[in-house]
Amino acid sequence: MAAPEIIPIKYEPGYHTGTIGHWEGGQFLGSVVAAFPEGYTITDDWPAHRRRHAVLHTFDAAGHHLDSRIECTGTDDNHRASVDTAQERLNRWLAMLPGLRFDDIAIRPFRRDVDGVLFGLVIETFENTEHAELYPDNLGFYEPWDGLYDT
């Protein structure tokens, strides 16, 4: 089965989709994620290469991507500080969204490449089956397209 045009994502407080929902301008998807730049091969100093990011994507009510705020807050060689800073940044951005309410969303695929890292919801094919993969979160959405994800 082909992926639908609009991918539902279920709100799960305290989990990977705990910072998604609606605001006066449409929908949002926020996260704090770690990512290696594209092409990086694991070395002994990998913590210095894995970067933490605060991410906030916004969408209109029909699920079209509007904008992305993405900020690198450090690397895993200073793990706690980079995670805490990213979470603080995301919380500040969310507080600036008028009418914010956490809830399920339904968005269309999109992609942004920032500093060698892919951010977005991308349709991919695995074993002849389409699915939607959220990057760099590595959350997969599959048939029956009920908004639940696989990690």
N, C-alpha and C positions, 0 to 999 in steps of 0.2 A: 504494500500500500504506500502511496506517495504521501509525503508530509503535507499537512494542511497549510494554507496560506498564512493563517494566524495560529501561533503556537500558544496553547494555554499553559500557564505556570501557576501551580498551587502555592499559596502562602502557608508556610510552616514556621510558626514562631520558634525561635531558638535553634533553627537549623539553617541550611544553606540558603533557603528562600525566606528568611525571616525579615528581610528589609525590602519588600516589594509591596506595591499597592497603587493607590490612586491619589491624585492631587487635582487642584482646580484646572490645571493645564492638560490633564490626561492621566498617564500612568508612569510609574517609575520602577526601576530595578537597581538596587544598591548592593554593594558587597565590599568586603575586604579580602583581597586575594594575593597569593604569592605566584610569581611566574618567572621563568627563565627567559632570557631573550631568545628569539628564534635562532636555531642552529647551535645553541650552546650544548657542549658535550660535558657530562659530569666529570669533575676533577676533584681532587682532595680539598680544594678551597671553595667548594660549591656554595657555602653560605654567603660568601661575598658576591655571588652572581645571582642568587635568587632574590628578586626584588618584591617588596610589599607595595600594594597599591590600594588607595581608596578609589572606589568607582561608583558613579551615579549616572545611569542612563535614563533619559526621559523620552516618552512616547506620547503621541496624541491619543485621543480616545479610541481611534480605529487601529491603534497598534503600530503606527508608522514612527520610526526613530526620529526624534527631534534633535537631541544633543547628547553629548557624553562629557562628564567631568571625570578626568582620570589623573591622579597624582601619585607619583612614586614617593613613598615615605621612608625609604631606607632598604637595607638588605638584611638577610637573616644572620649576618655576623653580629648584628645588634637586634636580635629578634624581638624582644619584648618592647623596646622603644619604637621599632618600626610598626609593629602591630597596634600598639596603643595610639600612636599618632594617626595611623590610617583610620582607626575606629572613631577617634575624636573628629577627624575631618569629615568622615561620612555622616556622623551624627549632626554636625554643624550644617552640612548641606541639606540633610533631610529636614532639619528645623526651619530652613528657609523656604520650603515648599508650602505654599498656602493651601489649606484644606486637606492636608496629609491624612491619609487613612490607610493602614496596612490591610491588604486583601489580595485575593487571586488577581492575576493579570492575564492578558492575552495579547501577544506582540508578534510582529512580523520579523523575519530574519533580517539581520543587519551585521555590519562588521566595521571595526575601526582598528587600524594598526598604529600603535603608539610605541615609539622607542624599541622597535623590534619585537613587540608583543601583540598578539591578536586578542582583541576584545570584541565580543559579539555573540550572536546566536546564528549559527551557520548550519545549513542543511548539508548532511553528509550521507554517504551510502556505505553500509557495512553488511556483508553477506547478502547483497541484493535487496536490502531493506533501507529505506530512507529514515533518518532520524534527525533531530535538531540537537546540536551540541553547543552549550554555553561555554564560551572561552573568556578568560583562562580558568574559570571555575571548574571545568571538566564535569559538568552536569549534562546528562543525556536525557532527552525527551523522546518517547517512542509511542507507537500504537499501543493502547487505544486512545492516545492523545487526551488523557484525563488530567494533565497538569503535574503528575507525579514524575520524579526524575530518578535516574540511576547514576551512581558515582563510580 
